[in-house]
Amino acid sequence: MRPPVFVLVLALAASGAGCASGSGGRAIALSSPLEVRAAQSREFDTADSRLVLKAALNALQDSGFTIRQTDAELGLVTGVAEWQSRGVNNGLRVFKWVAAPFTYGGSLLIPSGRNEFSTLEATVNVTREAGRTRARVSLVARVTDGDGKVRSVQAIGDPLAYQGLLSRLDKAVYLEREGL
C-alpha cells in the first residue's frame, strides 16, 4: 500500500527535525520549547471545542491517518499512518540463488535487504481558552524492523511538517462550521 503524498512530505520533513527555513534558505534551529509549541499550535475564533475536535479528526483522516484514539472530554485525537518503508530486494534474492552454484554458496551471504515499517503518529490536543479554541499537533516518527523491534523514534520539530497539517485543520474547521 502506498502512503498518501502528505505522509511522505511529513516523513521527509522529519529528516530535518528541529530546523526552520529562514531567510536566504539557511536552516535555523528552533531555540526554545515555546517556539516549537507555537509552530505546533493554531487558534480558532470559536468557543466550540467539539467542532474543532471533530475537524481535527477529519483533517487527520483526510491526510491518510487511521484514528487510534479519541477522548472528547480531554480534547484528544490520536492518528497513525503506517507504511512499509523498505522491502526485500527480490531481484537480488533471485540472483543470489542463481549465482550460488558458481560461487560455492558465497552469494547466499549477500544481504537482500530487510523489511522496515515506518509509523507517523499525530496527536491533536484541543483546548478551549476564553471564547477561543486552541489546537496543538505533535508528530512522532517511528521505524520498526520486520520483527517489530523499534529501530528509531524521533519527535518531529520541523515547523514545515506542521504547516501542512495545520492548514488542513483550518480547512476542516471551515467545513465543519458550514456543515459540509
C-alpha angles and dihedrals in degrees: 000000000000117000118237115267091246091059091051090051090052091048091051090048088053090067088067095043115165097027134103126198110249135185114305092025093279119144114243119198115228103246104199142031087241091062091049090050091050091052090050097048139077130182124216128201095236134094090207102101090173090062091052091046091053090046090051090052090050093046091053092048091047088053093056100262123140111224110238103170139011131180115180093187093057093034093236132146124176123191133177132205115196133184140158104258101189128012133196113281100243093186090058090046091057091045091053092056094043091050094043097092092048095047095042089246094308092120089062088069091065109104113238097201132271136250115256126180123205124205127190113195120196122193120189119196114195118196131178113224123179100319094325133085125224124201121196122191125199125187129200124185118207130183122196131180127235091274093055095253113145111244098179142353122195132176110223112236100166111116090211090063090058096043095074095045093046089049089054088048090054090053093045091052089052091050092049091050090051092046094238 
